């Protein structure tokens, strides 16, 4: 093999390796761009529906829960309806419960519960059996 042929083979080999590396990096970048982590609301919905066999819907007639920046949902567990709203931080969750207390004529003791940045408004104070499935699914 002549020196020119060896150089040509080396250049072609280097170009093929560069092309394969670029294709691999491009594929990785595309996968990373399309691979979106599920939201906390999506994780909660999936757990309640798939692992607890509960029906989940959007909160009806609750504009405060509907305004939660990370989303909200309503589900019924053993006959007790719970509306969950996901807030940005615990202070916003505390403010939400304070707003519920201001706007709601009923006593919300034991019904409006803050867990971190999550607010749960129950129709009735929950029993352990009602609360456990929801709390187990909380992200």
ZAVEXLUM-195867 format. One line per 10 residues: number of its first residue (from 0); for each residue x, y, z of C-alpha. Coordinates in steps of 0.1 Angstrom, whole numbers. Each point is the difference from the previous one (the first is absolute). Layout:
REM ZAVEXLUM-195867
NUM	X,Y,Z  ... .
***
This chain:
REM ZAVEXLUM-195867
0	0,0,0  14,34,-10  3,29,24  -28,18,-18  -23,-29,3  8,-4,37  -7,37,6  -33,-3,-19  -11,-31,20  9,19,32 .
10	-20,31,-10  -30,-22,-10  2,-19,33  2,32,20  -30,15,-19  -21,-32,6  9,1,37  -9,38,2  -33,-7,-18  -9,-28,24 .
20	9,21,30  -21,29,-13  -29,-23,-6  2,-15,35  2,35,16  -29,12,-21  -21,-30,9  8,5,37  -9,38,-2  -33,-8,-17 .
30	-9,-26,26  8,24,28  -20,28,-16  -30,-23,-3  3,-17,34  -21,23,22  -3,-9,37  -37,-4,10  -14,28,21  -9,-5,37 .
40	-37,2,-11  5,-27,-26  18,-22,25  -28,5,25  -27,-7,-26  18,-31,-12  4,-14,35  -36,6,10  -14,-15,-32  24,-29,-7 .
50	10,-10,35  -31,9,21  -26,-4,-28  -16,34,8  -17,23,-24  17,34,-4  -15,32,-14  6,37,-1  -15,19,30  -36,12,-7 .
60	-10,33,14  33,6,18  18,29,-16  25,2,28  12,-36,-7  -2,6,-37  24,29,3  28,-21,16  30,5,-23  10,-37,1 .
70	-35,-13,-6  -29,-15,20  -22,-30,0  -30,-15,18  -6,-36,10  -23,-19,23  15,-25,24  -24,-23,19  -28,26,-4  20,31,10 .
80	8,25,-27  35,16,1  11,29,-21  38,2,-3  18,32,-11  37,1,-7  17,33,8  35,13,-5  10,1,36  -14,-6,35 .
90	-7,37,6  -23,0,-30  -17,-31,14  -5,16,34  -14,31,-17  -24,-22,-19  -14,-16,32  -3,35,15  -20,11,-31  -22,-31,3 .
100	-7,9,36  -9,35,-9  -23,-9,-29  -17,-31,15  -27,4,26  5,-36,13  26,-10,25  30,-15,-20  18,-14,31  12,-35,-10 .
110	-12,5,-36  26,25,-14  34,-16,3  34,13,-11  27,-25,-8  31,20,-12  -11,19,-31  -32,-21,-4  -34,9,13  -27,-27,4 .
120	-36,12,6  -21,-30,11  -39,0,0  2,-14,35  29,-5,24  17,-31,-14  4,-33,18  34,-17,-2  -13,-24,-25  -11,29,-23 .
130	31,21,4  26,-29,-3  -4,-7,-38  2,37,-9  30,7,22  18,-31,-13  -3,15,-35  11,35,8  32,9,-19 .
***
